[in-house]
């Protein structure tokens, strides 16, 4: 299975994960071709991996118009 981080990279974004609290992580998307293009706090979750997964799901729904499974 393809990792969510790799999937986002393949769709043009690097990810940065920020830990705001012990069980609150935010994933920020950074456009690969234009690093000044950022989508802060794009995904959140109780772990880094879950916040990246949340960002992928949000991108799929908002940008690709895919319904979640």
Secondary structure, DSSP 4 states (H G I P E B T S, - for coil): ---HHHHHHHTTEEEEEEEEETTEEEEEEEESS-TT-EEEEEEEESSHHHHHHHHHHHHHHHHS-PPP-
